[in-house]
Amino acid sequence: RWAREGEDFVAGAALARAGDALYVVRFCHVSSGATLARYELATGVERWRRRLTGLGPIGHSEYLNAAQLEASDARVVVYGWESAGRYVEVIRPADGAERGVWREADGGWSRVDVPATAAWSDQLTSEAPPLGAAQGVVWPTGGAPPDASPRPVEVRQDGFLCRFEPDDGVELSCAEGDTTRWRIATAGGLEGGALTIVDDRLIVARWHPIASGTWVYAYDLESGRELWRRGLWGVGPVTHSRYRNHVRLARRGEHLVVFGDETAGRYVEVLQATTGRVLGHRRLPAE
């Protein structure tokens, strides 16, 4: 009646049926993340597709991943097992909208608050952002090599010295003279960072040198309050084992430009500095 093929790396899948709908969750056995799609059984037409929130961005080298699925007319439930943990994600059948995510931690389960405006809004689409403002942006020369290991980075402006310190945990601090204005410490390790300042905002890019993907955060310089965050489309969903990743930031007027260099390719992504909205994206071949 119909058939679909894929070329995923070390691919796995699980299926479930509810009425006239077929649901398929696809994942890579050696990389984090999963994608859920709904097809019409009679025709094979894809009604929607979305990347699951799951455990969120995971930096890894060796990894294991599996998922299982159940469906009814009321909901679709994905059960995920990964090296970094387990999750349950509930999806609305009609349109693929997320109804809730639960993750296991410390022997129990808790619901995860994932605001619609927080970073996964672009990652969950099935198509890259349009070229837009990324057209004509020239790839920079110089700077850190693509395989640069995590190291402290800092930026200074108008008396502020802001510093990103990757270690067993990750610390971001902003000081004025001998006084620390604010400090943020997060669980992490083996992370890379890049900093720039746009007006009264500190912009921070964070990534894992051995995993795909980049997150960009904006903080208020005076208080350290997080203003927005964004998960970039970058080179798109990537499954991998060994990998390298490096990111640079640049200011172009009121806009922020992210230059990403990964094993799977390079990209330029332009963001609105005030809101984090993606204004343009361009994919380039790997060097």
Disulfide bonds with the S-S distance in Angstrom:
Cys162-Cys174 2.24
